Amino acid sequence: MKLKIINLEGIYLSLDVDSIVIKTIAGELTILNKHLPLITICEISILKIKKDGVYQNYALAGGTLFVDENEVKIMTSAIESEREIDYNRAIKAKQRALDRLNDPKSDIKRAEIALKRAMNRLSLKVKE
């Protein structure tokens, strides 16, 4: 099936895949060819793309999932492959989010989302 991922910069990825595993507000889904049509919200999570029997993992910052019989589209504000993640930058983002959570003047909800995104990236990236 065709997978197209669109981020704020345009088309991030467009390729044929065997399947995808994605976390949505309805739970974790495995999408295969000829899946029933679906539109749902994606959670901040690891996106697993299977192509030619091999999984590639991506840190997904949430978004919207559109599925029809032969095509899957994911629209997201941010996505990074394992190779693209800057470990030190992710550590700093985590610390900034923790600092904001401890600041009573901070927007707690925004800080929680920033922390979740940083932790998601860190869960995918091994320190080099």
C-alpha positions in Angstrom: 0.0 0.0 0.0 1.0 3.6 -0.5 2.1 5.6 2.6 2.4 9.4 2.5 3.5 11.4 5.5 3.1 15.1 5.4 4.7 17.5 7.9 4.8 21.3 8.1 7.5 21.4 5.4 5.6 19.3 2.9 5.9 15.6 2.0 8.2 14.0 4.4 7.9 10.4 3.1 6.1 8.8 0.2 6.6 5.0 -0.4 5.0 1.6 -0.8 5.0 -0.3 2.5 3.8 -3.7 3.8 2.2 -2.3 7.0 2.3 0.4 9.6 1.8 0.2 13.4 0.6 3.4 14.9 -0.9 4.5 18.2 -4.2 6.4 17.9 -6.8 7.7 20.4 -8.5 4.4 19.9 -5.4 2.4 20.7 -2.6 0.8 18.7 -3.5 -0.2 15.2 -1.8 -2.2 12.5 -2.7 -1.0 9.1 -2.5 -3.5 6.2 -3.4 -3.2 2.5 -7.2 -3.0 1.9 -7.9 -1.7 5.4 -11.3 -0.3 6.0 -11.5 3.5 5.5 -10.6 5.4 8.7 -9.9 8.9 9.9 -8.5 9.2 13.5 -6.2 11.2 15.7 -2.6 9.9 16.2 -0.9 10.0 19.6 2.6 11.1 20.3 4.3 7.7 19.8 6.6 5.5 17.8 5.4 4.9 14.3 6.6 1.5 12.9 6.7 1.2 9.1 7.3 -2.3 7.7 8.8 -2.4 4.2 10.2 -5.5 2.6 9.9 -7.3 5.9 12.0 -4.8 7.8 10.6 -2.3 10.3 11.8 1.3 10.4 10.9 3.4 13.5 10.0 7.1 13.7 9.2 9.4 16.5 5.8 10.8 15.7 4.6 14.0 17.3 0.9 13.1 16.9 -1.3 14.1 14.0 -4.1 12.8 11.9 -4.4 9.4 10.2 -6.4 8.9 7.0 -6.8 5.4 5.6 -8.5 4.2 2.5 -8.3 0.8 0.7 -4.8 1.3 -0.8 -3.4 4.4 0.7 -2.5 5.8 4.2 -1.8 9.4 4.9 -0.4 10.8 8.1 -0.4 14.5 8.7 1.8 15.6 11.5 3.5 18.7 12.9 6.8 16.7 13.4 8.3 13.4 12.7 11.9 12.1 13.0 13.5 8.8 12.0 15.9 7.1 14.4 18.9 8.6 12.4 17.5 12.1 12.5 17.1 12.4 16.2 19.7 14.6 17.9 20.1 12.9 21.3 21.6 16.0 23.1 18.9 18.2 21.7 16.2 15.8 23.0 17.9 15.7 26.4 17.8 19.5 26.6 14.2 19.6 25.4 13.3 17.1 28.2 15.0 19.3 30.8 13.3 22.5 29.6 9.9 20.7 29.8 10.7 19.5 33.3 11.8 23.0 34.3 8.5 24.4 33.0 6.5 21.8 34.8 8.1 23.1 38.1 7.3 26.7 37.2 3.9 27.7 38.6 3.6 30.5 36.0 4.1 28.0 33.1 1.4 26.5 30.9 1.4 23.0 32.4 -0.4 21.4 29.5 2.1 22.7 27.0 5.0 21.6 29.2 3.5 18.1 29.6 3.2 17.7 25.8 6.7 19.0 25.3 7.9 16.4 27.9 6.0 13.6 26.2 7.5 14.5 22.8 11.0 14.6 24.2 10.6 11.3 26.0 9.2 9.7 22.8 12.3 10.8 20.8 14.6 9.6 23.6 12.9 6.2 23.7 13.8 5.7 20.0 17.4 7.1 20.1 20.2 5.3 21.7 23.0 7.6 22.9 26.0 7.5 20.6 
